[in-house]
Amino acid sequence: MKLNRKQKTVLNAIRGTRGRFFGLQTTQGETLNAQFRGETGSYIQVFDRNNGLIRRFAKTSLDKVSFGK
């Protein structure tokens, strides 16, 4: 799987949240309040605070991430 620079930046920011909640926007236009749970080679696993579910997203579908500093 080949990630572009923007996707790599978003993924590194998600890894650096250290268990805190953050805003995640996907390329499909979905926005959620999430908490990073883990990753595999092609997917990340997050807890969706909006719906109370653990969700899995392809790393290529990550668009933007935001969190307070």
N, C-alpha and C positions, 0 to 999 in steps of 0.2 A: 504494500500500500504506500502510495506516494502522497505525502502531505505538503501543501504549499506553506509559505512563510507565515501567513495569517493564521492558519490552522495550528501550526507549531507554537506560535505565540499564545494563542488561546489555550492550548493544551498545557503549556508550561504555567500559565496563570492559574489554571484549575488545580494543577498539582500543588501549587504554592499556597492554596487556601488553608491547608492544615486543619481540615474538619469544619471550617466555618461555612455558613451559607453564602451563596452568591447568585447573581442573576445570570441566566444562560439563555442565549438566543440561538436558534438553529437556522440552517439555511432554508428550512421549510416555513419559516416565519413564526414558529412557536417560541414563546417566552415563558420561562419558569424560574422559580426560586428553588435552587438545588444545593445539594451537599454531596461532594465527591466521595464515592465509596470504593472504587477500584477501577482497574483497566486491564484489558488484554491487548493483543497485537493490533486489533482493528476496532475495538469498542471501548467505551468508557461506561461505567455504571454509576448512576447518581440517585440520590433520594430526592424525589419530587415533593417539596414541601406543600405545594398547592393541592395536590391530590392524595398525598400520603402514600405514594407508591415508589418502589424502586424501579427505575427505568434504565434502559440500555440504549445508547446512541452510538452510531458509527462516528469515528473520529473525523471523517471527511464531511460530516453534516454539522460540525460546530462552526458558528459564525462569530458571535461576540460573547464576552464575559464581562461582568461588572461586579465590583464588591468594594465596600468601604475600607479605607486604610487608616 
